[in-house]
Amino acid sequence: MSTTVAGLTTTDLVRFLFARMDEDVAELKRLAKRDEHFDGIRSLDRLRAECMSKRQIITSMQQLIVLRDQPFEKPVRDAAAQVLRSLAAPYSSHRSFRSEWRRSAR
């Protein structure tokens, strides 16, 4: 089901975010195979856990948008859409990123 919130079609954005998470996890697996080390700031395990946490956040926001359909729940839907936009922001240079996914000024 495609849901539009604050001019944002969330289904495509959620698919985009899940695809980026898949790419990030695949990149982490490649790094682990090459046994590359980071500068001590982050470990590969922590980065993998971060990707899994982001997946859970995306799923939760999607559920808030879909399940909150009463007019008085519009602020909840709008806030969830803003969270999804924020999660997409680091990928704004990706060729599949859409300009309507940019965070709105608040």
C-alpha positions in Angstrom: 0.0 0.0 0.0 1.4 3.4 -1.0 0.7 6.1 1.5 1.1 9.8 0.8 2.0 12.0 3.8 2.9 15.7 3.5 3.4 15.3 -0.2 5.6 12.3 0.3 4.9 8.8 -1.1 6.4 6.7 1.6 6.4 3.3 -0.1 9.1 4.3 -2.5 11.1 6.0 0.2 10.9 2.9 2.4 12.0 0.7 -0.4 14.9 3.1 -1.2 16.0 3.0 2.5 15.9 -0.8 2.7 17.9 -1.1 -0.5 20.5 1.3 1.0 20.6 -0.8 4.2 21.2 -3.9 2.1 24.0 -2.2 0.2 25.6 -1.0 3.5 25.5 -4.5 5.0 27.0 -6.0 1.8 29.8 -3.4 1.9 30.4 -4.3 5.6 30.7 -8.0 4.6 33.2 -7.1 1.9 35.2 -5.1 4.3 35.2 -7.9 6.9 36.4 -10.4 4.2 39.3 -8.0 3.4 39.9 -7.6 7.1 40.2 -3.9 6.8 40.3 -2.0 10.0 38.7 1.3 10.8 40.5 4.0 12.7 39.2 2.7 16.0 36.0 4.8 16.0 33.7 2.1 14.8 33.8 -1.6 14.5 32.2 -3.6 11.8 29.9 -5.3 14.3 28.7 -1.9 15.6 28.1 -0.8 12.0 26.1 -3.9 11.3 24.1 -3.4 14.5 23.5 0.2 13.4 22.0 -1.0 10.0 19.7 -3.4 11.8 18.5 -0.6 14.2 17.8 1.6 11.2 15.8 -1.2 9.6 13.7 -1.4 12.8 13.2 2.4 12.9 12.1 2.4 9.2 9.6 -0.4 9.8 8.2 1.4 12.9 7.9 4.7 11.0 6.2 3.0 8.1 3.7 1.4 10.5 2.9 4.7 12.1 2.2 6.2 8.8 0.0 3.4 7.6 -1.9 2.7 10.8 -2.5 6.3 11.8 -5.2 7.3 9.4 -7.5 9.5 11.5 -7.4 13.2 10.7 -6.3 14.1 14.2 -3.3 11.8 13.8 -1.8 13.8 11.0 1.0 15.2 13.3 2.1 11.6 14.0 2.2 10.7 10.3 4.0 13.9 9.4 6.6 13.3 12.1 7.1 9.7 11.0 7.6 10.9 7.4 10.2 13.5 8.6 12.1 10.7 10.4 12.2 8.7 7.1 13.5 11.8 5.3 16.1 12.2 7.9 17.3 8.6 7.5 17.5 9.1 3.7 19.5 12.3 4.0 22.9 10.6 4.1 22.1 9.0 0.7 21.1 12.2 -1.1 23.9 11.8 -3.6 22.6 8.3 -4.6 21.3 8.2 -8.2 17.9 6.9 -7.0 17.4 9.6 -4.4 14.4 11.9 -5.2 14.3 15.6 -4.4 10.9 15.3 -2.7 12.6 13.1 -0.1 14.7 16.0 1.2 13.9 17.0 4.7 11.4 19.8 4.9 12.4 22.9 6.9 10.7 23.2 10.2 
